[in-house]
């Protein structure tokens, strides 16, 4: 703290000194905030992540293929099945060693609700591996499937 002693002036003179103490206090607080938050934003490990391509599905005979059509119909292979019967059959398969995988094939236009019901039944039955089957966007399999659908009038 300092004391300003004026010589011979009247008390009505304007004081022309600026008090910079509050400015310095604010700047120190901002500096501390930035010093704390900058390391949080700059913590990232540089990695070269691998590029992978879809690998064709290797179907094993013990795998279970469940299809869901756009209207919500559920099929075990090609056989239509109801929700309770699906749960019972999945429970029978869940106790096998090794446990089979469940592959769900769903129509592009099927509502997620129908697919979600199948996934929930798999969870309730105790199935450990559930996967989804899809066609690749390009390539031979995708074009062959589109040609077959166009030829059948679908």
C-alpha positions as CSV (number, residue, x, y, z in Angstrom):
1,X,0.0,0.0,0.0
2,X,1.3,3.4,-0.8
3,X,0.3,6.8,0.2
4,X,0.0,9.6,-2.2
5,X,1.3,12.8,-0.8
6,X,0.5,15.9,-2.9
7,X,2.4,19.1,-2.5
8,X,0.4,22.3,-2.2
9,X,-2.5,21.2,-4.4
10,X,-6.1,21.6,-3.5
11,X,-8.1,18.5,-2.7
12,X,-10.4,19.1,-5.7
13,X,-7.8,18.1,-8.3
14,X,-8.5,15.0,-10.3
15,X,-6.5,12.0,-9.5
16,X,-5.0,10.7,-12.8
17,X,-3.5,7.4,-11.5
18,X,-5.3,4.1,-12.5
19,X,-5.6,1.5,-9.8
20,X,-4.4,-1.7,-11.6
21,X,-4.7,-4.1,-8.6
22,X,-8.1,-5.5,-9.6
23,X,-6.9,-6.0,-13.2
24,X,-3.8,-7.9,-12.1
25,X,-6.0,-10.1,-9.7
26,X,-8.4,-11.0,-12.5
27,X,-5.5,-11.8,-14.9
28,X,-3.9,-14.1,-12.3
29,X,-7.1,-15.9,-11.8
30,X,-7.5,-16.4,-15.6
31,X,-3.9,-17.6,-15.9
32,X,-4.5,-20.2,-13.2
33,X,-7.7,-21.4,-14.8
34,X,-6.0,-21.8,-18.2
35,X,-3.0,-23.6,-16.7
36,X,-5.4,-26.1,-15.1
37,X,-7.6,-26.7,-18.1
38,X,-5.1,-26.8,-21.0
39,X,-3.5,-30.2,-20.0
40,X,-7.0,-31.7,-20.0
41,X,-7.6,-30.8,-23.6
42,X,-4.2,-31.8,-24.9
43,X,-4.1,-35.3,-23.5
44,X,-4.4,-37.6,-26.4
45,X,-2.4,-40.6,-27.4
46,X,-1.4,-40.6,-31.0
47,X,-2.2,-43.9,-32.7
48,X,-2.3,-45.3,-36.1
49,X,-5.6,-47.3,-36.0
50,X,-5.9,-50.2,-38.4
51,X,-8.1,-50.2,-41.4
52,X,-10.2,-53.4,-41.7
53,X,-12.5,-54.7,-44.3
54,X,-15.5,-56.9,-43.8
55,X,-14.6,-60.5,-43.7
56,X,-17.1,-63.0,-45.1
57,X,-19.2,-64.8,-42.6
58,X,-18.1,-68.4,-41.9
59,X,-21.3,-70.2,-41.2
60,X,-21.0,-73.1,-38.9
61,X,-23.7,-75.8,-38.9
62,X,-24.4,-75.2,-35.2
63,X,-25.0,-71.4,-35.7
64,X,-28.6,-70.3,-35.5
65,X,-29.9,-68.0,-38.2
66,X,-33.0,-66.0,-37.2
67,X,-34.7,-63.8,-39.8
68,X,-37.0,-60.9,-39.2
69,X,-39.1,-59.6,-42.1
70,X,-40.4,-56.1,-42.6
71,X,-43.8,-57.0,-41.1
72,X,-42.3,-58.3,-37.8
73,X,-42.4,-62.0,-38.7
74,X,-39.7,-64.1,-37.1
75,X,-38.2,-67.2,-38.7
76,X,-35.9,-69.9,-37.3
77,X,-34.0,-70.6,-40.5
78,X,-37.0,-70.7,-42.9
79,X,-39.6,-71.9,-40.4
80,X,-41.9,-69.2,-38.9
81,X,-41.8,-69.1,-35.1
82,X,-43.6,-67.3,-32.4
83,X,-42.0,-65.3,-29.5
84,X,-42.5,-67.9,-26.8
85,X,-41.4,-70.8,-29.0
86,X,-38.3,-68.8,-30.0
87,X,-37.4,-68.2,-26.3
88,X,-37.9,-71.9,-25.5
89,X,-35.7,-73.1,-28.4
90,X,-33.0,-70.5,-27.6
91,X,-32.9,-71.8,-24.0
92,X,-32.4,-75.3,-25.3
93,X,-29.5,-74.2,-27.5
94,X,-28.0,-72.0,-24.8
95,X,-27.0,-75.0,-22.6
96,X,-25.0,-76.6,-25.4
97,X,-21.2,-76.6,-25.2
98,X,-19.8,-74.8,-27.2
99,X,-22.7,-72.4,-27.3
100,X,-23.9,-71.6,-30.8
101,X,-23.9,-68.1,-32.1
102,X,-27.2,-66.4,-33.1
103,X,-27.1,-64.5,-36.4
104,X,-30.0,-62.1,-37.1
105,X,-30.9,-61.3,-40.6
106,X,-33.4,-58.4,-40.7
107,X,-35.1,-56.8,-43.7
108,X,-33.9,-53.3,-44.4
109,X,-37.5,-52.0,-43.9
110,X,-38.0,-53.9,-40.6
111,X,-38.7,-51.7,-37.5
112,X,-36.1,-51.8,-34.9
113,X,-38.7,-52.9,-32.3
114,X,-39.0,-56.3,-34.0
115,X,-35.2,-56.8,-34.1
116,X,-34.9,-55.6,-30.5
117,X,-37.5,-58.2,-29.4
118,X,-35.3,-61.0,-30.9
119,X,-32.2,-59.6,-29.2
120,X,-34.0,-59.5,-25.8
121,X,-35.1,-63.1,-26.2
122,X,-31.5,-64.1,-26.9
123,X,-30.4,-62.3,-23.8
124,X,-33.1,-63.9,-21.6
125,X,-32.1,-67.3,-23.0
126,X,-28.5,-66.7,-22.0
127,X,-27.0,-66.6,-25.5
128,X,-23.5,-65.1,-25.4
129,X,-22.9,-64.1,-29.0
130,X,-25.5,-62.3,-31.2
131,X,-24.5,-60.9,-34.5
132,X,-26.2,-59.2,-37.5
133,X,-25.9,-60.3,-41.1
134,X,-25.9,-57.7,-43.8
135,X,-24.9,-57.4,-47.4
136,X,-21.9,-55.3,-48.4
137,X,-22.7,-52.1,-50.2
138,X,-20.6,-52.9,-53.2
139,X,-19.0,-56.0,-54.6
140,X,-20.2,-59.2,-56.0
141,X,-22.5,-60.3,-53.2
142,X,-24.3,-57.0,-53.0
143,X,-24.8,-56.7,-56.8
144,X,-25.9,-60.4,-57.0
145,X,-28.5,-59.8,-54.3
146,X,-29.8,-56.7,-56.0
147,X,-30.1,-58.5,-59.3
148,X,-31.9,-61.4,-57.7
149,X,-34.3,-59.1,-56.0
150,X,-34.9,-57.2,-59.3
151,X,-35.4,-60.4,-61.2
152,X,-38.0,-61.7,-58.7
153,X,-39.9,-58.5,-58.9
154,X,-39.3,-57.4,-55.4
